[in-house]
Amino acid sequence: MTIDKKFIEQFVNITSKAALSTSYLVGKNDKIAADKAAVDSMRTELNKMNIKGRIVIGEGELDEAPMLYIGETVGMKNGPELDIAVDPLEGTNFVANNLPGALCVIAISEKNNLFNAPETYMQKISTRTKGENVVDLDYSVKKNISNLSDYLNKNPEHLTACVMDRPRHSKIIDDLKKLKVNIKLITDGDVSGALLVTNEKYNVDIFLGTGGGPEGVLAAAALDAFDCSFQGRFLFESDNDKIRAKKMGINDFNKKYDLKEIVSGDSIFCATGITSGDLVSGIKIDGNDFISETLVTHKSSGFKKKVKLIKKI
């Protein structure tokens, strides 16, 4: 089974409209209003589609998110059954403070083919290589860099690692510095950070560290189409986390998930820029038109490119 290519344009339209709605709040120092604008727009447009959609990754669970919550059904309740993962606004701080890299993100698979991820942290590692046993969450930073260096035939000082600038990553950063690896620190934007390994032009060879579990699943959907590698392991810090995970079918709390276990079968991924960043340009308004740029992948057709839209506001 594959997802009809006609849905590419529809989902690009959804993330583009959400990005436009949020763009009016760039620099307004209001993260909550910016996120709400993205959520409202995305939900409205999803409900116009001829699909039976189910949110498997969203704004949280029913008790903490009034819209686009995990388990919510969207669409006109006809057409194909699809699992949908959303991050209506990745980079709330970026929008609030007019910083680069804010995105509206969505990923779609056929029913039951997208991992239902709990709202918890995840250890992650992604690279542009598909080689077996090159990088692994269980390896030390030194071993991962040594293996990757050999695989890519590049000295460690010619490798670049992308890491979120967080206190929890201080040891990873120290280890990378000792190995003389170049480090690209990002302040936010977990999905886009993982996707910087997809193309040599971004000059990132490996992304590693701990971030949001849902964002890991979204990134995996795109990485799969780019034939990159990804591994994730959820971190459950409380009994409550474990109870919720069990309800989602997770029984092994220490399991490493490879890409094929996170997203299987066909998928579509769209990430539209709100503010311009490494991956895509932000929303531009030209008179009565707006211009958006979206990174799009459709696995079964091999479609992976940036799509520019010019539409009436």
N, C-alpha and C positions, 0 to 999 in steps of 0.2 A: 504493500500500500504506500502511496505517496500523497503528499499534500499538493493540491492543484496550484500550478504556478500563478493562477489569477489572483491568489491571495497575497502575493508579494506586494502588488500595488495597493491593496486595501490596508495592509498592516503598515506600510510606509506612510500612508495617509494618516493613520491613527497616531503614530509616534510624531509625525510632523505637526499635526494639529495640537497635540499635547505640548510639544516644544514651543509652538507659537503662544499658546495660552500662558505658559510659564515665563516666556521671554519678557512679558510686560512687568514682571516683578524682579527682573535682574537689577541688583544694586539697591533694592528697597529694604534690605536687612530684615526680611520676614520669611524665615524658612517654612513656617507652618502654612502661610498663605500660598507660597510658591508650590509646595507639595500638593496642597488641596487643588490648585488650578490644574496641575498635571493629572491628578487622579480623576477629577470631575470630567475633564475632556476625554481621557482615555476610556473611562467607563461608558460615557455617552456614545462614543463612536463604536465601541465593541458591541453594544446592545443593538446597533443598527445592522449588524452583519448576519448573513444567513448561515449561522453555525450553531452548534450546541457546544458552547465553550464552558470550561471549568477552570477556575483559577487554582493552580496548584502552588504557586508562589506569588504572594501579594504583599499587601500592606501590613499583614499580621493576621491573627486569628479573629474570629467573629467578635469576641469580647473586647478587642482592642482596636478594631478597624471597622468603621461603618460601611466602607465601600472597597471593592477589589480585595476582599478578605479571602483567605485560603478556604476553598470549598464553595465560594460563590459561583453561581451559574450566570453566564453572559451570552448574549446573542439572541437571535429571533427563535431559538429552540428548533430550528430546522437546519438541514445541511449536515456536514460532517461533524463528528464528535472530536473535539480538540482539547488538549491540555494547554493551558496558557500560563506563562510565568511573566510577571511584570515588575519592573522597577520604574514607576512613572517618573520619578526624578532621582537620578543618581547624581549626588553632589549638591545637596541642599545648601551647603555653605558656599559653594561656587556661585549659585544663583544669588543668594542673599548678599554676597560681597562682591559681585561682578568679577569673578575669577574664571579662568579658562577651564574647560573640560566638563561642564554640566551636560548630562544626557537624559533623554527619555528612551527607555529600553523595554523591549518585549521579545519573548521567545515562544514559539508554538511548536507542538508536536502532535502526532496522532494520540488518541486516548491511551493513557497508561504508559506512555513512552518517555515521559519527562519526570525526573525524580521529584518527589514531593518533599521538599527540604524544610526542616524546622527552622524557626527563627533563632539560630544559635551561631556561634563562631565555627569556622572551618579552617583547618590547616590546608594550604594550597600550594601547588607548584605547577607551573606551565612552561613549556619550551616549544621551540619550533621544530623539534625532532620527534620522530616516531620510533626511534630505535629502542629495542627492548633493554631494560635495566640500565639506561643511561642516567636518568635522574629518578629519585624515589624519595618519598616523604620519610622513609626510615633511614636514609643515608644522612651522614653529616654534611654540613655545608661544604666542607673541604672535599669530600668524596664526590658530591654532586658537581662541583666546579671542575674537579680533576677529570671526571668522566666526560663532562660536556666539552671541556677543552680538547680532549683527545678526539671526541666524536666530530667536532666542528673543525678540528685542526687549527685551533686558535690558542695562543697563549692566554692564561688567565687575565693578564693585564689588558688584553684586547677584548675581553668579554664585558658585557654590561648586564647588571642585575637590577630589576625594578623591585622596590620594597616600599611598603607604606611607612611613612615616618611616624612611628609609634614607639613608646617606651618598651612595649612587649617585644619589639624586634631588635633591641640593642645588641643582643648576643649575635644575631644573624649579621647585623651591620658590622660589628667588630670583626667577625670571622671573614667577611668579604674584604674588609680593609686589609687584614693581614695577608690575604691572598692577592692583594693589589688589583682586585676586580673593580671596574668602574661601577658606580652606584647611581641609579636614578631614583631619588626619593620622591614619593607622591604624598600629598597631604590627605587625599580623599580619592574616590573614584576607583573602587575595587574591581568593577567590571572592566573598565577601560585599561587599567593597569595590566590585567591578565591578558588582554588582547594585543598589547604592544609587541608580543612575540610573533604575531601572525605575519609580519612583513619586515624584511631586512631594513627597509627605509626608516623604521622607527628606532633602529639601533638598540634593541633590547633582546638579549639572548635567553633570559630566564626571569620569571616572576615567581617570587616565593614569600611566604609569611602567612599570617593568620588574619582572616577578615570574615565578612558575613557569609554564612552558608548559602542563603538564597542567591547572593551575587555570584557565588561559585557556580551554581547551576546555570545561571544565565550566561556566564562567560563560556561554560563548557559547550553550550549549544552552538556558539559561533566557532569555537576552537575546533569542534568536530568537523565542520565544513572546510576549515582551512588545513585539515590533516595535521594538526598540532597535537601535542600530548598534554594531558591534564590529570592530576590526582588530587583528591580531596579527602579529608578525614574530619568528621564533625567532633566538636569538643562540647561535652555535656557537663556543665558545671554544677548543676543542682538536680535533686530528685525530680523536681517539676519538669525540668528539661527532658529527663529520661522518660517520664510518664508520657509526655507529649510525643516524643520520638517513637515510643512503642505504639501509640495510636496510629502513627503514620507507617507502621510496618517495620521500623528499625529495631532489631533485637541485639545486634552486635555493635556495642557502643565504641569499639576501637577499630572498626573496619575501615580499610582504605578503599576508596571508590575510584575506579578508573573511568575514563571518559565514557566508554560504552555502557557502563552501569548507570551513568547519570543521564545520558540522553541516548535513546536507541531509536532506530528507524529514521524516518524523514523529519526534517525540522526547518523552520524559518526563524531568522533572527534579524531584528531591526534595532539600530541605535541611532537616534537623531540628535544632532548637536543643538544645544540651547545657547551656550557660550562656546566659542571656538577653542578647540584643544588639539591634542596630538592626533586623535582619530578622525574627527570630522569638524567642519566649520559650523559656527553657530547660526542662529536665525538672523536673517537680514530683512529689513522692511524697506521696500522701494515703492513709494506712493501707495497704491491700493493693493499691491502684491506683497507676498512674503516669499522668501527663498530659503529652503531648508536643504541640509545635506545629511544623508542617512547611510550608514554602513549596513549592507544587507547581505545575508547569506540564505541560500535555499539548497540544502544538501543534495537532494536527488538530481537536480538539474545542473549542479556544479556552479550555480550563480553565486558570485561573491564579488561585490563591487560597491562603490559609493554611488548613490543615486541622488541627483539634484532635482528638487521640485520647485516650480514657480507657480504659485496659486493665488487666487484672490483672497483677500482677508475677509 
